[in-house]
């Protein structure tokens, strides 16, 4: 098969990029390990994605937002940051950014489903499911991708969107810096007695980090980060004991909490590719930048990365240049690095500071929260950054 663009990975970033190139006249192959049925009906994975206003606009432009059941979209009105046993919290108010809410919570599998539905309407996109890329043979005018089923795809441009552990990135000889936080992250929905007011919590505590993502009704998605051995012990509890444990961890502040559904766990590893592009090759999504979830920007960065790349490809087309024009790929790499590198480093530093259980560090971060609460310009800047309105 010969195409103009081959996208490896049919997750949100890969699907969104394919949709961003609609009307370009380029032929596109979308390659993924999963079967087509799994891509069309993604399984619930426990993750609620915090979308900024900018990301909502992107999904609307791609024709995906309109396909998501509105009853499954919950408002992220405000947020608060807590430290240890203190009742004091840094409050991040959406109104300081001139909006009614900071953003939106949407189940990850519904975003993927909506993007897939939008893409599958296209005649210029060929989906190759249940197949993996096993090797890449670089060429001057095109790259040849060898597939696990014995077939091959020749493409003038290859775009990798196959996760922060991207095998395609490695095949192209692009190294990535990674930070393993040696923690496991659990996500699970809980019903609770007291209302959450659509306020998200980020709670740094001794030996654990907790987050509460408000959903519609008396329900929230709990995100709990623990050392792997502690996580294994927690997951061995029955439902009643599990619910009681989470209620205790949240200091009964929402009353009794009751587990809803199955918990999911993920390793906490942040990744940053040393290069975002190579000749006739580009990285998007987590394959380029895999963030720690503490600032909730990873998914948003992924959507914005594919948009930046698509804008450069459209620019190359208007100027009658090659789809893999080196100048346009370089411009994408510069823009995405400038947008992500500072926050990537800051997020890792925050994660390390707020998971350090030494007493002096706990006092330092408590003081930092109090100072930040009293400094209105900082809270306005933070709210604006989180909303991307």
N, C-alpha and C positions, 0 to 999 in steps of 0.2 A: 504494500500500500504506500502511495506517495501523497503527502499532504503538505500544506504550507506550515501549519503549526501542530505540534504534538504536545499535549498536556498530560503529564504523568501525575495521576492522583485526582480522583473525582470527589474530593471533599469540598467544603464550602469555598475555599480559595480557587481551586481548579474549576469548579462549576461556574463561579462568579466570573472568572476570567474568560471562559468560553462565551458566556452571555454578554460580556462587555465588548466582544469582538463581533457581535451580531451586525450584519449589514456590511461588513468589511469586504466581503467577496473572497476571503481566505477560507480554504478548506481546513477543517480541524479534526484531529483524532484525539479522543479522550480515553486514556488508558487507566484501568484500575484493577486491583487484585480481587475486589469483591464482585460477586455475581450481580447481574443487572437487577434482579428482584430485590436484593439487599440495598442497592443504591436507590431504587425507586421507593422502597418502604423502609427507611432506616430505623433500626431498633432504638428504643429509648436508652440513652446512655447516662442519665442522671444529671447531665450538665445543663445549667441554665445560663445562657449567654447574656452578659450585660452589654447591651448595644447603646452606643452614643447616638445623638441626633444625626451626626454625619453618616454613620453606618446605616441608619434607617433610610436616609435619602438615597444611599447607594443601592440598597435592596429595592427601594421603590423604582429607581431608574432601571433596574434589571428585571422588573416585573415579578419579583419574588415576594415582597412584603404583602402584596395584595392577596397572595395565595395562602397566607398563614391565618389560621383560625384566630379571630380577634379575641375570643374568650381565653386563649392560651397566652396572650401577651399581658404581662403585668407591669404596672408602673414602678419605676425606681424614682421615688419622689425626692428623698433626701438620703443622706448617709451619715453614720457616726463611727468614730474610731475610739475604741476603749483600750485600756491597758491594765492588766492584772485585775485585782479585786476592787479597784476604785470604781465608784459610781460616776466619776467625772468622764466626760466624753467630748472629743472634738467633733463639732457638728458641721457638716457640709450641706449648706442650704441652697437648693436650686435657685431660689429667688435672687441670691447674690449674683447669679450669672444671667439674670433676666429671663428665666424660663420657669415653667410650672413644675417640671420634673427633670431630674438629672439624666434619665435615659429610660431604657426598657429592659425587662427580662423576658427572654424567649427561649424555649427549649431548643437545644442544639439540633436534635433530630428533625424538628419541624422546619428549621431554616434549611437544612440539607434537602429535605423533601421538596420544599418550595422551589429551591434553585434547580433541582433535578427536573421538576415538572416544567419549568420555564425552558430549560435547555433541550429537553426531549421534543419540543415542538419544532425545533430547528431542522432544516434539511441539510445544512452545511456542516453539521457535527456528527461524526461517527463515533459511537461509544463501543469500546472494546472492553468488556467486562470479564472477570474471572481469568485474568491474564496479568503477568508481571513482566517488567523489563528486566532482562538478565544481563544485558551488555549494551554498550553504546560504542559505535564506530564513528568517531568524528570525521568530518569531511569539510572541505573548503566551501562548498556550496550547499551542503546539507549533512545532517547526521543520520545514521542508520541505527534504529533501535531494534535489537533482537528480543523476541518475546518468548515467554515460557512455553507457549503452545507450538513453537517452531516457526511461527510467522515473523514478519518484520514490518517496521514502519519507517519510511524515509521522510524526514521533515526538514524544512529550511530553518525552522526555529523550534527548539525544545524548551518547554517550560516545566519546571519541577514544582509540584505542589503536593508532595507525598510525605508530609509530616516533618517534625523537627528531627526525626531520625532518618532523614531522606537517604535512601540508597542511590537514587539518581544523582544527587549532589556528590556523593562519594565516587560514583563511576566517572564523573567528570573531573575528578581530582581537586575538588574544592573542599578545603578543610573548614571545620567549624569549631569555635570555642564553646565549651559546654560547662555548666556549673551544676553539679549534682548536689542538691540540698539534703540528701540522705533522709528524706521524709516521704511519707505516703499521704495522699490527699483523698479523703472520703467525701462523696457527695450523696445526699439522700434527702428525700422530702419528709417533712414532719408536720403534722397538724398540732396546733397549740391552743391553749385556752384564752390567752390574752391577745388583743389585736397588735399587729406590727406597725400599723400606720403607713405602710409602704416605705419604711425606712430601712435601709440596708445597714448591717453591722459588720465591722471588721474589728475583731477582738484579739489582742495579743495577750497571751496568758503564759504562766510558767509551764513549760513542757508541751505547750500546744498553741495552735493558732486556730481561731474559730471565725466563721463568717455566717451571716444570716441573710439570705436573699429572699425578700418578701414576694410571695406569689398572691394570686387572687384568693380572697377568702381568708380564713384563719389557717393559713398554710405557708410554709417557708421551705426553701431548700437550704439545708445545713451543709456547710463545707468545713470539714475538720482535718487539720494537718497534725500528724503524729509521727514519731519514729516508727519504722516498720514493725518492730517487735510489739509495740504498744497497740498498733493498728490490728495486728493478727489476734491479739487477746480480745480486743473489742468485738471483732467480727465473729468470735466464737459464742457470743452471748445470744440467748433467745430474744424474741421480739420484745417481751416485757422488760427484761433486764437491759436490753439495748436502749429502749426508750427512756428508762429511768436514768441510765448513765448519761445520755445526752441532756436530759432535763437538769441533772446535777451540774454538768459542765457549763450550762447556760444560766446557772445560779437561780433557777426557778423564775427568771425575770419574765418569761412568757407563760408562766404556769406549767402545768403538766404538758409534756410533748410526747406525741405518739407517732411512731414510725409508719410511713406510708410507702409501700413498695420496697424495692430491692436496693441496697446500697451498692455503689460502684466505687472502686479505688483506682488511683492513678499515681505513678511515680512523679516526683517533683524534680524536673530537670529543665534548666533554661539553656537555650542554644542560640548562638549568633554566628552566622556564616561569615567567614573572612572575606569572601567576595560574593556579590549577588549576581554577577553575570560572567560569562565567558563567551568566546566566539559562538554565535548562534545558540546561545543557552542563557536562561534566566531562572532565578529562584523567586517564588512568591509564597505567601502564607508562612506557616511555621517552618517550612524548608529554608526560609531566609532568616526569620527571627521567631524563636520560640520563647515566649515570655513566662516569667513566674506569674501566677494568677492574682497576686496580691493587689495589683492596680487595675485588674480587669481590662487590660488594653490589648491582650494578645489577639483575640478574635478580630477586634477593630483594626489593628495593624494589618492583619491578614487581608481583610477586605480592601483596605486602602492600598496595600502593595499591588494587588492585581489591577486596581484602578489606575495607579501611577504607570504601571507597565503598559496597560491598554492605551492610555493617553499618548504615550511615546510611540506606540505602533501606529496609531491613527495619524500622528504627526508625520511619521515616516511615509505613510501611504499618501498623504496630501502633498508631500514633497517628491513623490515618485521615487522613493528610495526603497531599498530591500527591506523585507519584513524584519530582518535581523540586523538592521543598520547599526554598526558599532557605536556611532555617536548617540543614537537614541537609547540604546541599551545602557551606555555609560551615564546618560542623563538620568535614567531611571534609578540606577544604582546610587548615584550621588543624592538624589532626592529622598530615596527611601532610607539611606543611612543617616542623613541629616534629621529625618523625622523620628527615627527609632533609637539611635545609639544613646543619646543622653538619657532617655527614660529607661532604656534597658539597664544601663549601669546604675541609675538611681534606684530602680526597682530592686535589683540584686542587693544593693547596699541597705535599703530599708528592710528587706527580708532578713538579712543577717543581723542588723541592729535589733529588730523587734522579735527575734527568736533567741537572743542571747539572754540567758536566765540569771546572769550574775547580778547581784543586788545593786551595785552602782549603776549598771546599765539600765536596770528597771527604773531607777530614780531619774536617770537622764531622759529616758523617753517619756516618762510621765510629765516631767517639766516641759519637754518639747511640745507635748500636746496642749498643755495649759497656755504656753506662750502663743502657740499658733491660734488657739481659740480667741485670744484677745487681740489678734492682729488681723483686722478685717480685710485689708488688701490681699493678704496671703490666702484667706479663705475664699475671696472672690476669684483670685487667680486659680486656685485649686478646683473650685466649682466649674469655672469656664473650661479648664483642661479636661475635666471628667465628662462634661456634656458635649463638647465639640459642636456646640450649637451654631 
